[in-house]
Amino acid sequence: MVATLLLVGLGVAVFVGFNIGGSSTGVAFGPAVGSGLLSKLAAAALMTGFAFAGAWTVGRGVIETMGGRIVPSSEFTLVASVGVLFFVGLALLISNTFGVPASTSMTAVGAIAGLGAATNSLNSEVMLRIVGWWLVSPVIAFWVCAMIGRYLYPYLDAAFPIDRTAGGVVDVAVDGGVPRISRAPNTSRSELLGTVLVVAIACYMAFSAGASNAANAVAPLVGSPEANLSADLGIVIASGAIGLGAFTIARRTLDTVGNDLTDLPLLAALIVELVSASLIAFLSYIDIPASLAVSATMCIVGLGWGRATRTTSVGDAVHGERPEVSVNALAAEGEADGSVPDVGEEEEDELLADDLFNPGTTGRVIFFWMLTPSLSFAASYALFSLAPV
């Protein structure tokens, strides 16, 4: 009986990791794919490798948090572990089906909290700390990028123009069986440097996602005394499942983050990845299960919003003038001589292009952020209240 339950638990853990790969790959590599720097296949391969590295090195502490600090590890019987993981995977599958990058950590913590609430074993102090950071982190992500977009982005764009040229960034030639990589003829040095930075930071985001999210797939089983599953084996299982999701269902979330939410120029993609990766690294360092989906998406919206509000000064806004934000401000061209107009002096028609960001897509993303942890909590609480395990 125990062996059968363990096999079922491992199967559900793979199911959860599969959905984690589908969600996190879009968030980590969406800007790079949307900017045309990486193919979806290359993004999936990089996601798999760096997620494993993050889980193997930094992710062990997060496994301890998810597997024994929110609720005692003694509550994670095999049946309870299977139930928690099933609800996490179900909620994520619903989100991925609609092509929305779900918050894996929020969904997993919701399911574990449902178990704790039903068994009166929930550590309220730990939960309040986690939820507090969930509320603060998207606000930080939005306003940091909004300030960059309003006050720094145009100057960065003028000082470090990173334009995408047609074709590949590098050429690969095989000489005597040895591949040699060189800069493509039409590729500028700034474009090559920007490409390296965007891809490097995307890999760092994948590393952080593995450190934080691998625990969401296997922490209940690793924490279960009955399962007797080592952290090493759990990390290998979770990383393999994440890779499977990255190569399959991640294609839809890559489109959502990289193309549907906003049309990101190369410099904007670099800023979004840098800010969100830094925030996730900090949250992981203090053992908070971090929401990569929330942070990265709020960075995208904040950066674009801040750039578009340059048409209105703070003084004008105080007197009731509203900034025009229904524009693709991040793709707006600067002055021909490279100068940047001051805040409040930019003309709205200079920023006009397509939509800054798609309000319908943004609303759909936020709706699923709230829906998935709510579903996992409610289902978990109902199961463990009606059928104590």
Buried (B, 14 or more C-beta within 10 A) or exposed (E): EEEEBBEBBBBBBBBBBBBBBBBBBBBBBBBBBBBBBBEBEBBBBBBBBBBBBBBBEBBBBBBBBBBBBBBBBEBBBBBBBBBBBBBBBBBBBBBBEBBBBBBBBBBBBBBBBBBBBBBEEBBEEBBEBBBEBBEEBBEBBBBBBBBBBBEEBBEBBBEEBBEBEEEBBEEEEEEEEEEEEEBBEEBBEBBBEBBEBBBBBBBBBBBBBBBBBBBBBBBBBBBBEBBEBEBEEBBBBBBBBBBBBBBBBBBBBBBBBBBBBBBBBBBBBBBBBBBBBBBBBBBBEEBBBBBBBBBBBBBBBBBBBBBBBBBBBEEBEEEEEEBBBBBBBBBBEBEEEEEBBEBBEBEBEBBEBEBBBBEEBBEBBBEBBEBBBBBBBBBBBEBBEEEEB
